[in-house]
């Protein structure tokens, strides 16, 4: 059983004293301590008593002498809470000694499927794939860190009518598809699309090729498979450059569900969950006016059918307890409808949690969706190149990922490499710099043969502030694993970096002596450990030097 954190223990003790939520809040100023308990005013109003009298009763009942200095009543009835320096030192020492910087394993481990990235075969990844890939990777790392079994699913677009056009163009040009790069395939796609639009005969042949291809024609399937292999190589290069965890084993493209679709549709029709409406087979769900079309009037299947098949497989074959979809926020309506239909059909049991995590758009400096020069979606590789023009790769990637994750996911943000790569302010490179400063001091201590630890003292306010933030790291990670709001982790790491800067300025480390120096060096090491672990959860490298 994980040991309760300091903040949780403090909250529980005060909750026992007041018989409910103690309304603990961070203190507004360090001189008031670390926390305030504000519940006395509310209880006094309910009970018709003097707030300071109620506060005094809470202080009498609160069993916190082992954690706190004597509690004080301030103003009309606030209770100021100062945690003992020895307790804060012990908490920071616990973080330093604990594996994973004190992230506690969950008591209810689950199998979590995360659907993210999902590029299209024969197309280069673009700005639309930036956020889904970065966010999904962060969820993967955080949920794994707290002890869940994460199963990534990269639902690539590897099936559909566009392949009739692509295959026909390849055959027309006499190309060997296996020799193409992903950029070549992307250019091929554009040529095929233009050809399809301008040449009636080609368009007719391309449409006919779809039926031949999907009917199992060996020549067509061989070209299709070559396009997939070329695309996988391109995707993997992008994933390596982005430092994300996706691998080929995580691929579960649209094509993998082909055989399931007619079986699934027959089940829906036979059970009465789906009914024919204007020639199409539809699922009507309560509260949503438009039906979910699972078989078109021409007999074809769309995204909705594949999404239902994916849910059923993830529940039945992958044993998912929780399924997370990371896509553009504008797809929220589609997924709400799919989830409701899956519940109605019994594909999604009540005990399996499913959620769509929508994200906002990446904007250019004109505050409009980021585009390339030709007006199409900006390519992912071009965004990475733009950031690397103003910073080395590790810093550029930190800048991009932190900018993406540090604001609320549903908010749009401006892609501004100059601002994002700054080593001051609330940026990824600033956190990297803070970690490098910690390591610099530790290297100097090692060179001078100075002992690091034990961490026994937090006498100064700056030390206490830093120690408390370090103690809360595990709580923040646990909260992000539940809420899927990575900006809270970013905020905590930024606050930790700022607190470390204050500590560095106000509390001499190497110039101190004896036990004080050893303890402060250990506090530096604990800070480095938390920053490195936290940055890794964001998919960001923590360099030792900058």
N, C-alpha and C positions, 0 to 999 in steps of 0.2 A: 504494500500500500504506500503510495507516494506521501512524503511528509508535506503537510500543508505549508504554504508559503507564509512569510511574515505578515503580509497584508491580509491574507485570508484568515490567519489566526487572530489577528487584531480585530477584524470585522466580526468574526464569530464570537469573540469574547464580549464585545460591546453589544452585539445582537442579543446575547443571553441576558445582558444587564437590562436592556430596554424592552425585551420581548418582541422584537421585530427588526426592521431595517434601521440601523443606527445612523444612517445618512453620513457616513464618513466621507470626507472630501479632502483633497490635498490642501495644505495650508497656503494661504495667499502670499505669505512672506516667511522667510526662513526663521525670523525671530519668534514666530508663533509656534514653531515646531514643524513636524512633517505633516500632520493631519489635524483636521478639526471635526468634531462631532456636533452636528447642527440639529439633532433631533429634539432637543429640549424645548425649543420654541413651539414645535408642532404639538408635542405632548402636553405642554402647558396650556395651550389653547383648548385642546380637547378636554382637559381635566379641570380647567378653570383655576389654575394655580400660577404662581410666580415662576417664570422661566428659570431664573437662577436657582430657585429652590429645587426645581426638577433636575437641573444640571447637577446640583450637589448630590441628589439622590442617585443619579446615574454613576457619578464618581465613586460613591460609597459601594455601589453594587458591582462595578466593573472589576473583574479579576485580571488586572494587567500589570501588577507590580513587578513581575519578572521581566516585562518587556519595556515598560515606560518609566520615565521620570514622573514625579508627582503631577497628576493632572491639574490643570488650571481652568478656572471659569473666566471668560473674557466677555466684555460688553453685556448684551442683554441675556446671554445664556449659552454662548458658544463654549465648547470644551476644547482647549488646546492640548494636543497630544505630542509629546516629545519622546521619541524612541531612544532608549539608552544607547550611548555610543558603543558599549561592549556588544550589544545585541546586533547593531548594524555591522560591526566588524565581523562578528560570527556569521552573519548572513553573507557578506562578501566572501568570506573564507569558504563557506559552503558552496557558493557558485564556482569559486576557483577549483575546488576539489572535485566537484560533481562532473560526471560525464555530460557532454553536450551543454556545458555552461548552465546546468541546472534545469534544463527542460525536462519536466516530469512525464513519464509515459502515461498515456490515458488509461483510465480504469475500464473503459468500454471500447476496446479496439474493434475496428470495422474494416470491411473490404470496400474500398472507395474507388469507383470508376470515374476518371476525369476525361472528358471529351474536349480536346483542344488542338489547335494549330490548323489541321484540315486544309492543306493547300490542294490545288488541282493539278493533276498530271498534265505535263506538256506546257505548264505555265510557271513563270517565275513567281516566287512569293513576293507579295507587295505589302504596302503599309497596312492593309486590312489584316494581314497575318502577324503583324508585329505584336499587337496587344494580346491576342488570344494565346500566342506562343509564350510570351513572357509571363503573363498572368497564370496560365495553366501550369507552367513550370514551377512558379512560386508555390501554388497550391500543392503540387506534387511533393516539393521539398518540405513544406511545413507539416503536411499531414503525415508524411513518412517519419519526420522527426519526433512527432508525439506518439508514434507507435501504431498508426493505421497501416494496413496493407493497401498500397495504391496501385491501381491498374490503369495506366494511361491508354487512351484509345485515340489514335490519329486517323480520323474518318476522312481519308483523302478522296478527292473526286476522281475516280478512276473508271467511270462507266458513263454511258449516256450517248446521246445523238451526236455530240461533237466529235466522237471518235470515227464516225462514218466520214466526216469531212477531213479529219486528219489523215486517216489511212488512205483515202482516195488521193489526197494531195501528195503523200509520200510515194504512192505507186506512180502517179503522173510524172513526178520529178525523178523517179528512179533512184531514190535515196536509200541508203542503208541506215535505218533508224538507230541502230546500235552505236553508230559513230557520232551521234549528235550530243551536244551538251544541253543542259536545260535551257540556256539562253538561245541555243539554236532551235530547240523545240518550240520555245516561245515565239520566235520569229516565224517559224513554220506555221504556227497556229494563226498568226496574223495574216500570212499570205493565204492560207486556206480560207479564212473568214472572208477576205476580200474577193477571192476567187468564187466562193459560194454566192456572194452578193451580186457579182458582175456576170457570171456565166450560168445561164439557165441549164445547159446540159450538165455542167459539173454539179450543180445543186441537185439535179435529178439523180445523178450517179452516187452522190454522197448520201442521199436519203436511202437509196437502195442498198448501199454498203452497210448501213446500220443494221438492216435485217439480216444481211449475210454474216456480218460480224457477230451479232448477238445470237445467230443460229449456230455458231460453232465453226465457221470457216477457218481452216488451219492457217492459211496465209494471212488473213486479217488478224487472227489472234496472235500470230507471231509478231506482227508489227506492233500490235497493242502492247504486248509484253515488253518489247524493246523500249517503247515509250515510257512504260512504268519504271523500268530499270534505270533509264537515263534520268528520269525525274527523281527517283529515290536518291541517286548520287548527288544531284543538285540540292535536294532538301537536306540531306545529311551534312553537306558542306555548310549550309546556312545554320543548321542546328549546332554544329561544332563552333562556328564563329559566334553564335549567340550564347554559347555555353549553357545549352538546355539538355535535359536528360533523355529526350526522345530517341528511340532506336528503331530499327526495322521491325523488331518483334512487337512494337506497339501499333503497327499499321493494321487498320481494319477498315479498308476502303469500301466504297459503295458496292463494288463488284462482289464482295464476300457475302452479301446478303441476297444475291440474285435468286438462288434456289429457294430461299425462304419466302419470297414475296407471294407467289401464288398460293402457297400453303397457308400463310397468314391470312390472306384475303379470303380464302375459302372458309377458314375458321370464323372470321368476323361475320361473313354472310350467313353461314349455317347457324350460328348462335343467335342471329338477329341483332347483334350489336351494330352491324352495318346494314344499311338499306339502300336500294336503288332509288336515285332521285335525278330526274332528267337525264337518264342514261348512265350516270356515274354512280359508283358505289360509295356511300358516304357514312360517316359516323357523326351523329348529332350528340352534342354534349350540353348539359344544362348550363345556362348562363352565357353561352357563346352562340351568337346568332348564326354565323356561317358554319356550315358543316366541314368536317375534315374529309377531304376526298382521298380515298385509299385505292380506288381504281378509276381511271379516267373513262370518259364515254367511248374513247377509241380503244380501250382495253389496256392502256399503258399505266405505268406506276410512276409516282412522283416522289419528291423528297419525304413527304409525310409517311408514305408506306415504308420507305427504308428506315426512317427514324423509329417507327413502331417496331420494326424487326430488330433494330439495334437494341432497343429497350428490352425486348423479350429475351434476346441472347444475353445481355448483360445481367439480367436477373437470373435466368435459368442456368446458363453455362458459366458465367463469371462469378455467380453467387454474390452479387453486389448488395451491400446494405445501404449504400448512398451513391447516387449518380450525380455528377456535376457537369454541366455544359457551359463552356466558356466561349461566348460568341458576342457579336455586335448586339448592343441593347435593342436595336430595332427588330431583332428576331424574337423578342420576348413574347409577342402575341402568338407566333407560330408554335413556340415550345409550350406555352400554356395550353394550347389546344391539343397538341400531341400528348402531353402528360395527362390531360383529362380523358382523352380517348383511351390511352393505355390503362388508366385506372378502371374505366368502364369495361374494357375488354378483359380485365383480370391479368393483363401482362405485367402490371405494376402493383404489387401487393401494398396494402396500407403500411406495412412495417418497413418498406423501402423508401428512403427519403430521396427525392429528386429535386434539383434546383437548377435554374438557368441564371448564370452570373453574366449579366450584360455589361458591356463597357462602352464608353464614349469614343468619339473620333479623335484622330490625330490631326491637328490643324497646322497650316502654314502660317507665315508671319502676317498674312492678310486675314487671319482668323476664319479662313475657309478650309474645307477638307483638303488635306495635302495632296497635290497632284504633281505628276511629272510634266516636263515641258510640252509634251504632246497632248496634255489634258487627261491622260489615263492615270490610274492609281499609281502613286510613287512606288518604285521597286524597293524591296527591303534592303537589297545590297547597296542601293544608292544612299539610303538613310545611314547605314553603317559607315559608308565611305565619307559622307558629309561630316559625321562626328569625328572620324579618325583624321580629318584634315586639321582639326584644332586640338587633338589630344592623341596620345598613344592608345593602342587598341584596348587594353584593360581599363583605362580610365574612360575612354569613349563609351565602352559597353556599360560601365557602371553608371555613366551619365544618362544613357538612354533608359536603362532598366529602372533606375531610381525615379526618373521623371515620370515614367509610366505607372509605377506602383505607389508613389508617395501621395498622389491626389486620390480622391474618391474614384473608384473604378468607373462609375457612370458619368463622370465629368469628362468633357473634352479637354485636351491640353495642347499647347503650341509646341511644335518641334523646333527648338531653338538651340542648336549645338553650342553657340558661344556661351549662353547662360547655363546650360545643363552641365558643361564641363568645368565650371568654376570650382576651385578648391575652397571657396568660402561660401557661407550661406547653406541653405538646406538642399544640398546636392549629394549625389552618390560619391563623387570624388572627395568631398569634404569628409565623409565617413571613412573613406580609404586613407585619407591623410591623417585622421585621428588615430587609426590603427597603426599606421607607420610611425607616428610619434611615440606611441606606447612601445613599439618594438625597438626604436632607437635608444630609449632610456634603458631598456632591458639588455641591449647589446653592450652598452657602456658599462652597465653593472657587471656583466659577465666578464668583460675585458679587465675590469678592476678586481675581479674575484669577490664581489660583494654578495652577501647572502640575500636571497629573495624570500621573504616570509620568515616566521609566520605572520599572518595578517591578524593583528591583535588590537589595533588602535584605529579609531576614527575620531580624533579629538577636535578637529576643525570642522566648521560647518560645511566647507567645500568637500571634505572627505565623506561626511555623513550623507550629503546630497547624492554624491556619486555612488556610495555603497547601497543606498536605498534603491536607486535606479537599477543597479546590477541585480539586486535581489528580486526585482519585479520582472526581469526578462522572461523567465519561464511562464509566468502568468500571462504575459502579453502574447507569447507564442501560442499558448493554449487557447486564448480568446480568438486569435486569427484562425486557428484550425476549425473553430466553431462558426465564426461569423463570416469568414472568407473576406476580410477587409484588410489587405496587406498594408494599407496606408498607416494603420495603427502600429505595426511593427516598424515601419519607416520613421514615424514620429518618435517612437521610443528610442530607436538607435540614434536619431539626431539629438534628442535630449541628453542621451548618455554621452555623446561626443562633445556637446557643449559643456556638460558638467565636468567632463575630463579636462577640457581646456581651462576652465575656471580653477579646478584643482591644481593643474600644472602651474598656473600663474601664482596661486596663493599659497601653495604648500610645497616648499622645496623638497625635492626627492633625493637626488644624489648629494646635495649639500647638507642634508640632515645626517644624523649619526645614529648608530646603534639600532635599538628596537624600532624607533620611529622610521628610520630609513628602510629597514627591512620590511616593515609593514606597508609603507607607501609603495615600495617596489612591487610587493605582492598585489596591491590595489591596481597598479599599472598592468600587471599580468592578467588579473581578473577582467579588467576593462578590455584588454586586447582579445581575450577569449570570447567575451560577449559580442564584441564588434565583429570578430571574424565569423563566429557562428551565425550571427544575425545577417551579415552580408551574404553568407553562403545560402541562407534560406531565401534570399532575394535573387540568388543566381549570380552574385557579384563576387569577384575575386578580392581578397584582402591582402594587398601587397605589404611586404615588410619594409620596403623603402619607396620613397617618392621624391 
